[in-house]
Amino acid sequence: MPIIVNLDVMMAKRKMSLNELSEKVDLTLSNLSILKTGKAKAVRFSTLEAICKALDCQPADILEYRKED
Protein backbone atom coordinates (compact mmCIF):
# COMPACT_ATOMS: atom_id res chain seq x y z
CA MET A 1 0.00 0.00 0.00
CA PRO A 2 1.46 3.37 -0.93
CA ILE A 3 0.32 5.09 2.29
CA ILE A 4 2.77 4.36 5.12
CA VAL A 5 1.76 4.97 8.75
CA ASN A 6 4.70 6.17 10.87
CA LEU A 7 2.79 6.32 14.14
CA ASP A 8 5.27 4.04 15.90
CA VAL A 9 8.14 6.35 14.85
CA MET A 10 6.44 9.42 16.31
CA MET A 11 5.51 7.55 19.48
CA ALA A 12 9.16 6.52 19.92
CA LYS A 13 10.35 10.10 19.33
CA ARG A 14 7.94 11.33 22.00
CA LYS A 15 8.70 8.36 24.30
CA MET A 16 5.00 7.55 24.51
CA SER A 17 3.56 4.06 24.90
CA LEU A 18 0.53 2.74 23.05
CA ASN A 19 -1.35 2.63 26.37
CA GLU A 20 -0.56 6.27 27.12
CA LEU A 21 -1.54 7.43 23.62
CA SER A 22 -4.73 5.37 23.80
CA GLU A 23 -5.75 7.19 26.98
CA LYS A 24 -4.89 10.63 25.57
CA VAL A 25 -6.82 10.21 22.32
CA ASP A 26 -9.65 8.11 23.79
CA LEU A 27 -9.23 5.18 21.38
CA THR A 28 -9.15 1.51 22.23
CA LEU A 29 -5.79 -0.21 22.16
CA SER A 30 -6.98 -2.52 19.38
CA ASN A 31 -8.07 0.37 17.12
CA LEU A 32 -4.84 2.25 17.76
CA SER A 33 -2.85 -0.91 17.09
CA ILE A 34 -4.65 -1.42 13.75
CA LEU A 35 -3.72 2.13 12.78
CA LYS A 36 -0.13 1.74 14.00
CA THR A 37 0.46 -1.43 12.00
CA GLY A 38 -0.91 0.15 8.81
CA LYS A 39 -3.88 -2.22 8.59
CA ALA A 40 -6.49 0.54 8.87
CA LYS A 41 -8.51 1.24 5.73
CA ALA A 42 -9.47 4.76 6.85
CA VAL A 43 -8.85 7.28 9.60
CA ARG A 44 -11.16 10.04 10.74
CA PHE A 45 -9.85 13.58 10.73
CA SER A 46 -10.94 13.93 14.36
CA THR A 47 -8.80 10.90 15.26
CA LEU A 48 -5.85 12.23 13.29
CA GLU A 49 -6.26 15.61 14.98
CA ALA A 50 -6.31 14.02 18.45
CA ILE A 51 -3.19 11.98 17.68
CA CYS A 52 -1.35 15.02 16.33
CA LYS A 53 -2.33 17.02 19.41
CA ALA A 54 -1.19 14.26 21.79
CA LEU A 55 2.12 13.75 19.96
CA ASP A 56 2.64 17.46 19.14
CA CYS A 57 3.18 16.73 15.46
CA GLN A 58 1.75 17.30 11.98
CA PRO A 59 -0.29 14.76 9.96
CA ALA A 60 2.68 14.43 7.56
CA ASP A 61 4.78 13.18 10.48
CA ILE A 62 2.40 10.23 10.78
CA LEU A 63 1.26 9.56 7.19
CA GLU A 64 3.59 9.20 4.24
CA TYR A 65 2.93 8.50 0.56
CA ARG A 66 5.30 6.23 -1.35
CA LYS A 67 4.96 5.40 -5.03
CA GLU A 68 4.52 1.75 -5.87
CA ASP A 69 7.00 0.37 -8.40
Rosetta constraint file for C-alpha pairs under 8 A:
AtomPair CA 1 CA 68 HARMONIC 7.62 0.50
AtomPair CA 2 CA 65 HARMONIC 5.54 0.50
AtomPair CA 2 CA 66 HARMONIC 4.81 0.50
AtomPair CA 2 CA 67 HARMONIC 5.76 0.50
AtomPair CA 2 CA 68 HARMONIC 6.03 0.50
AtomPair CA 3 CA 63 HARMONIC 6.71 0.50
AtomPair CA 3 CA 64 HARMONIC 5.60 0.50
AtomPair CA 3 CA 65 HARMONIC 4.63 0.50
AtomPair CA 3 CA 66 HARMONIC 6.28 0.50
AtomPair CA 4 CA 38 HARMONIC 6.70 0.50
AtomPair CA 4 CA 63 HARMONIC 5.80 0.50
AtomPair CA 4 CA 64 HARMONIC 4.98 0.50
AtomPair CA 4 CA 65 HARMONIC 6.16 0.50
AtomPair CA 4 CA 66 HARMONIC 7.19 0.50
AtomPair CA 5 CA 35 HARMONIC 7.37 0.50
AtomPair CA 5 CA 36 HARMONIC 6.45 0.50
AtomPair CA 5 CA 37 HARMONIC 7.29 0.50
AtomPair CA 5 CA 38 HARMONIC 5.51 0.50
AtomPair CA 5 CA 62 HARMONIC 5.68 0.50
AtomPair CA 5 CA 63 HARMONIC 4.88 0.50
AtomPair CA 5 CA 64 HARMONIC 6.45 0.50
AtomPair CA 6 CA 10 HARMONIC 6.57 0.50
AtomPair CA 6 CA 36 HARMONIC 7.26 0.50
AtomPair CA 6 CA 61 HARMONIC 7.03 0.50
AtomPair CA 6 CA 62 HARMONIC 4.67 0.50
AtomPair CA 6 CA 63 HARMONIC 6.08 0.50
AtomPair CA 6 CA 64 HARMONIC 7.38 0.50
AtomPair CA 7 CA 11 HARMONIC 6.12 0.50
AtomPair CA 7 CA 35 HARMONIC 7.85 0.50
AtomPair CA 7 CA 36 HARMONIC 5.43 0.50
AtomPair CA 7 CA 62 HARMONIC 5.17 0.50
AtomPair CA 7 CA 63 HARMONIC 7.82 0.50
AtomPair CA 8 CA 12 HARMONIC 6.12 0.50
AtomPair CA 8 CA 36 HARMONIC 6.17 0.50
AtomPair CA 9 CA 13 HARMONIC 6.25 0.50
AtomPair CA 10 CA 14 HARMONIC 6.19 0.50
AtomPair CA 10 CA 55 HARMONIC 7.12 0.50
AtomPair CA 10 CA 61 HARMONIC 7.13 0.50
AtomPair CA 10 CA 62 HARMONIC 6.89 0.50
AtomPair CA 11 CA 15 HARMONIC 5.83 0.50
AtomPair CA 11 CA 16 HARMONIC 5.05 0.50
AtomPair CA 11 CA 17 HARMONIC 6.73 0.50
AtomPair CA 11 CA 18 HARMONIC 7.79 0.50
AtomPair CA 11 CA 55 HARMONIC 7.09 0.50
AtomPair CA 12 CA 16 HARMONIC 6.27 0.50
AtomPair CA 12 CA 17 HARMONIC 7.88 0.50
AtomPair CA 14 CA 55 HARMONIC 6.62 0.50
AtomPair CA 16 CA 20 HARMONIC 6.27 0.50
AtomPair CA 16 CA 21 HARMONIC 6.59 0.50
AtomPair CA 17 CA 21 HARMONIC 6.24 0.50
AtomPair CA 18 CA 22 HARMONIC 5.93 0.50
AtomPair CA 18 CA 29 HARMONIC 7.03 0.50
AtomPair CA 18 CA 32 HARMONIC 7.56 0.50
AtomPair CA 18 CA 33 HARMONIC 7.76 0.50
AtomPair CA 19 CA 23 HARMONIC 6.37 0.50
AtomPair CA 19 CA 29 HARMONIC 6.74 0.50
AtomPair CA 20 CA 24 HARMONIC 6.33 0.50
AtomPair CA 21 CA 25 HARMONIC 6.11 0.50
AtomPair CA 21 CA 51 HARMONIC 7.66 0.50
AtomPair CA 21 CA 54 HARMONIC 7.08 0.50
AtomPair CA 22 CA 26 HARMONIC 5.63 0.50
AtomPair CA 22 CA 27 HARMONIC 5.11 0.50
AtomPair CA 22 CA 28 HARMONIC 6.08 0.50
AtomPair CA 22 CA 29 HARMONIC 5.92 0.50
AtomPair CA 22 CA 32 HARMONIC 6.80 0.50
AtomPair CA 23 CA 27 HARMONIC 6.89 0.50
AtomPair CA 24 CA 54 HARMONIC 6.42 0.50
AtomPair CA 25 CA 47 HARMONIC 7.37 0.50
AtomPair CA 25 CA 50 HARMONIC 5.45 0.50
AtomPair CA 25 CA 51 HARMONIC 6.15 0.50
AtomPair CA 25 CA 54 HARMONIC 6.96 0.50
AtomPair CA 27 CA 31 HARMONIC 6.53 0.50
AtomPair CA 27 CA 32 HARMONIC 6.40 0.50
AtomPair CA 28 CA 32 HARMONIC 6.25 0.50
AtomPair CA 29 CA 33 HARMONIC 5.90 0.50
AtomPair CA 30 CA 34 HARMONIC 6.19 0.50
AtomPair CA 31 CA 35 HARMONIC 6.40 0.50
AtomPair CA 32 CA 36 HARMONIC 6.05 0.50
AtomPair CA 33 CA 37 HARMONIC 6.09 0.50
AtomPair CA 34 CA 38 HARMONIC 6.39 0.50
AtomPair CA 34 CA 39 HARMONIC 5.28 0.50
AtomPair CA 34 CA 40 HARMONIC 5.58 0.50
AtomPair CA 35 CA 39 HARMONIC 6.04 0.50
AtomPair CA 35 CA 40 HARMONIC 5.05 0.50
AtomPair CA 35 CA 43 HARMONIC 7.93 0.50
AtomPair CA 43 CA 47 HARMONIC 6.72 0.50
AtomPair CA 43 CA 48 HARMONIC 6.87 0.50
AtomPair CA 44 CA 48 HARMONIC 6.29 0.50
AtomPair CA 45 CA 49 HARMONIC 5.92 0.50
AtomPair CA 46 CA 50 HARMONIC 6.18 0.50
AtomPair CA 47 CA 51 HARMONIC 6.20 0.50
AtomPair CA 48 CA 52 HARMONIC 6.10 0.50
AtomPair CA 48 CA 59 HARMONIC 6.96 0.50
AtomPair CA 49 CA 53 HARMONIC 6.08 0.50
AtomPair CA 49 CA 59 HARMONIC 7.86 0.50
AtomPair CA 50 CA 54 HARMONIC 6.12 0.50
AtomPair CA 51 CA 55 HARMONIC 6.05 0.50
AtomPair CA 52 CA 56 HARMONIC 5.45 0.50
AtomPair CA 52 CA 57 HARMONIC 4.92 0.50
AtomPair CA 52 CA 58 HARMONIC 5.81 0.50
AtomPair CA 52 CA 59 HARMONIC 6.47 0.50
AtomPair CA 53 CA 57 HARMONIC 6.79 0.50
AtomPair CA 57 CA 61 HARMONIC 6.32 0.50
AtomPair CA 58 CA 62 HARMONIC 7.20 0.50
AtomPair CA 59 CA 63 HARMONIC 6.08 0.50
AtomPair CA 60 CA 64 HARMONIC 6.26 0.50
